[in-house]
Amino acid sequence: MARNEEKAQSMLNRFITMKQEEKRKPRERRPYLASECRDLADAERWRSEILREIGAKVAEIQNEGLGEHRLRDLNDEINKLLRERSHWERRIVELGGRDYSRSSNAPLMTDLDGNIVAVPNPSGRGPGYRYFGAARKLPGVRELFDKPPEIRKRRTRYEIHKRINAGYYGYYDDEDGVLEPLEAAAEKRMRKEVVEEWHRVERVRREAMKSVVSGEVVTAGGRGGEAAREVLFEGVEEEVEEERKREEEEREREKVKEAGREFVAHVPLPDEKEIERMVLERKKKELLSKYASDSLQVEQEEAKEMLNVRR
């Protein structure tokens, strides 16, 4: 029974569907020419139908497995529908409708990376021909979108110097008024750092000189020794040495004055001529030791002894 009921139900369904199709009006075909349409609502409907067909074919052409011939046919059909859409849009404007050409811009020609191609019609198949989806990867089409490699021409020395102006040398840096306050702040900070460093060095120098003059010399490993080595150079060390000798002489004089007694020499003192002779002899020795060899000095001494020449 169930089987017969299913058959009857299926036959009933087919009968109802057939009756509904008989009641419907025959499907109206889109006019071949847009100029044949006299109704604005019909023109709007035909344009919407064209847009739906374009959307369906654009979605279908994305499939790379359709084959080369099918992709080329689909691309031709899409371009044909685009031209037909422009015809219907012009007809809508003629019938007093909306101008869709201003509100909806035509799609631009792009390469595989999505970059806009500057050439409006690279294929030469008529104005406005475009490639969609996988059709852009077909043989002979990919080359249309390939850009030739840019050849960078090396600039000559004349071209390089032609671009150089006063701004290249920094003469325009102060015109905007931005660099001057920055430099002023930096200069103030650098001056402050230099002055602080100078005061620090002077303070350490005075302390080191006081310690050397007073005889309180610290060890090399201490902080005072490091400070003295830092600020006492050769010229300063000589100056400190002279200052120390001067202090010692003044102390000796003060001790003699405090004693209040005359200095008595217990040995014979040399006179001025003897002192001059001794100074001259000493200078001769220094010159001989500086410019004469040891063997020459020995020979000179032996000759003086043989001739009984006193110094």
Beta strands, then each sheet from edge to edge (+ up, - down):
end
